[in-house]
Amino acid sequence: MEFVSKIFALAIGAIFVQNFVLMRFLGLCPYIGVSKKVDSALGMGMAVIFVMTMASTITWVLQTYLLVPLKIEFLQTIAFILTIASLVQLVEMIIQKLAPALYKALGVFLPLITTNCAVLGVAILNINEKFSFIESILYGLFAGVGFTLVLVLMAGIREKLDKAEIPESMKGMPIAMVVAGCMALAFLGFSGLKL
């Protein structure tokens, strides 16, 4: 039962309390860039969930069984970026083959997952927090779910705002920044949770 409560706390922490976009301010480029339509935001979110989960798995194994035993931990960032880049290439090929419309909608933002600091942040946090193998996988999954949640919420709000009467000077990026700030304030309310 203790393991289940620990996993629950990990999930709530990664999705709401320490959300990578709204609390750690990582992954803002796709958050603002892809959040114009809900369907493309959901597709990007699914790709990020997959990449974060797989990156967490592979980088934990890489750190534990290669970098630490060989005492080459200083290569951690390079090794992690290469791992993430390989995973993103795999995801890009799969999406291009299975969902060409989504691939076209995501455009340049799909390859940008490679340089998405949220993905690298999850991999490094798994090591710094000394998570076990299972915890690392789950933390990557939950962080991806949190990323997807705020991406889809932002896309839904922006779709509604496109139809709303707002001053011309606030249309586009200005209103997106205001909404992002309001969402960050709303998620700040979760920081009071004691897990």
GISUL-V399369 format. One record per residue. N is the residue number from 1. RES is the residue in one small letter. SS is DSSP state (@ for helix, = for strand, . for the rest). PSI is psi in degrees with one decimal (none if undefined). D_LAST is the distance of its C-alpha to the last C-alpha in Angstrom with 1 decimal. Layout:
n->[N N]
res->[RES RES]
ss->[SS SS]
psi->[PSI PSI]
d_last->[D_LAST D_LAST]
This chain:
n->[1 2 3 4 5 6 7 8 9 10 11 12 13 14 15 16 17 18 19 20 21 22 23 24 25 26 27 28 29 30 31 32 33 34 35 36 37 38 39 40 41 42 43 44 45 46 47 48 49 50 51 52 53 54 55 56 57 58 59 60 61 62 63 64 65 66 67 68 69 70 71 72 73 74 75 76 77 78 79 80 81 82 83 84 85 86 87 88 89 90 91 92 93 94 95 96 97 98 99 100 101 102 103 104 105 106 107 108 109 110 111 112 113 114 115 116 117 118 119 120 121 122 123 124 125 126 127 128 129 130 131 132 133 134 135 136 137 138 139 140 141 142 143 144 145 146 147 148 149 150 151 152 153 154 155 156 157 158 159 160 161 162 163 164 165 166 167 168 169 170 171 172 173 174 175 176 177 178 179 180 181 182 183 184 185 186 187 188 189 190 191 192 193 194 195]
res->[m e f v s k i f a l a i g a i f v q n f v l m r f l g l c p y i g v s k k v d s a l g m g m a v i f v m t m a s t i t w v l q t y l l v p l k i e f l q t i a f i l t i a s l v q l v e m i i q k l a p a l y k a l g v f l p l i t t n c a v l g v a i l n i n e k f s f i e s i l y g l f a g v g f t l v l v l m a g i r e k l d k a e i p e s m k g m p i a m v v a g c m a l a f l g f s g l k l]
ss->[. @ @ @ @ @ @ @ @ @ @ @ @ @ @ @ @ . . . . . . . . . . @ @ @ @ @ @ . . . . @ @ @ @ @ @ @ @ @ @ @ @ @ @ @ @ @ @ @ @ @ @ @ @ @ @ @ @ @ @ . . . . . @ @ @ @ @ @ @ @ @ @ @ @ @ @ @ @ @ @ @ @ @ @ @ @ @ @ . @ @ @ @ @ @ @ . @ @ @ @ @ @ @ @ . @ @ @ @ @ @ @ @ @ @ @ @ . . . . @ @ @ @ @ @ @ @ @ @ @ @ @ @ @ @ @ @ @ @ @ @ @ @ @ @ @ @ @ @ @ . . . . @ @ @ . . @ @ @ @ @ @ @ @ @ @ @ @ @ @ @ @ @ @ @ @ . . .]
psi->[-32.2 -37.7 -40.6 -42.9 -33.6 -41.2 -41.0 -44.0 -39.3 -42.0 -50.1 -40.1 -46.2 -35.3 -44.3 -55.8 -49.6 49.8 133.1 -32.8 -49.7 -20.1 -35.3 -10.4 43.9 142.1 29.6 -28.6 -54.7 -27.0 -44.2 -38.0 -35.8 -3.2 37.1 -30.1 138.7 -41.1 -40.6 -33.0 -41.4 -42.6 -44.0 -40.1 -43.4 -40.6 -41.3 -39.2 -48.3 -48.0 -42.3 -42.4 -47.8 -38.9 -39.7 -41.8 -53.9 -40.9 -32.8 -45.6 -44.3 -46.1 -46.2 -41.7 -4.0 -57.4 -46.1 -49.3 -34.4 -0.4 44.3 42.6 -21.5 -14.8 8.8 -50.7 -44.3 -45.6 -40.3 -41.3 -41.1 -39.9 -47.2 -41.9 -40.5 -42.3 -40.7 -38.8 -41.4 -48.2 -42.3 -43.3 -40.4 -46.6 -40.0 -36.4 -45.0 -30.9 75.4 -33.8 -43.1 -40.5 -42.3 -37.8 -38.1 -31.3 -128.3 -16.6 -22.7 -51.0 -22.2 -11.6 -29.9 -41.8 12.6 115.8 -19.9 -38.7 -46.3 -36.7 -41.7 -45.4 -43.1 -38.5 -35.4 -40.3 -46.3 -34.6 -2.9 45.0 149.5 175.8 -48.6 -42.8 -38.2 -45.1 -47.6 -37.5 -40.9 -43.2 -49.5 -36.6 -39.1 -39.2 -41.7 -41.7 -46.1 -41.0 -51.5 -30.8 -45.9 -39.8 -46.3 -42.0 -41.9 -42.6 -43.2 -33.6 -40.9 -39.0 -26.2 -28.2 -8.5 157.3 106.1 156.5 145.8 -37.7 -16.9 -6.4 147.8 -127.3 -39.3 -46.9 -31.4 -39.9 -38.6 -45.3 -42.5 -41.1 -41.5 -39.5 -40.4 -40.7 -40.4 -43.6 -20.8 -27.0 -27.4 -15.9 -15.0 -8.5 132.3 113.1 none]
d_last->[15.2 12.7 13.5 12.8 9.3 8.8 10.7 9.0 5.6 8.5 10.3 8.3 7.7 11.4 12.9 11.6 9.6 11.7 14.6 17.5 20.1 18.8 16.4 18.0 21.4 22.4 24.6 26.2 29.7 29.1 26.8 29.8 32.5 31.7 30.2 33.6 33.8 31.2 32.9 33.0 29.4 28.3 30.6 29.3 25.7 26.7 28.5 25.5 23.2 26.0 26.6 22.9 22.4 25.8 25.6 22.3 24.2 27.5 26.3 24.2 27.4 29.6 27.7 27.4 30.9 33.0 32.0 30.7 33.6 36.2 34.6 34.7 31.1 32.7 33.5 29.8 29.9 33.3 32.4 29.2 31.2 34.0 31.7 30.0 33.5 34.8 32.1 32.7 36.4 35.8 33.8 36.4 39.2 37.5 36.9 40.4 41.9 39.9 39.2 41.8 41.1 37.4 38.5 40.9 38.4 35.8 38.7 37.9 34.1 33.9 35.3 33.1 30.1 31.6 31.0 27.8 25.6 22.4 23.7 24.6 21.4 19.4 21.9 21.8 18.0 18.0 20.5 19.1 15.7 17.8 16.3 18.5 20.8 19.0 15.6 17.9 19.5 16.4 14.9 18.4 18.5 15.3 16.3 19.7 18.6 16.8 20.1 22.1 20.4 21.1 24.5 25.6 24.4 26.4 29.3 29.5 29.5 32.2 34.3 34.4 35.2 38.1 39.7 39.0 41.4 40.1 42.2 43.8 42.4 38.8 39.2 37.6 35.5 35.3 33.7 31.4 30.2 29.8 27.8 25.5 24.9 24.2 21.7 19.9 19.9 18.6 15.6 15.0 14.0 10.8 10.0 9.4 6.2 3.8 0.0]
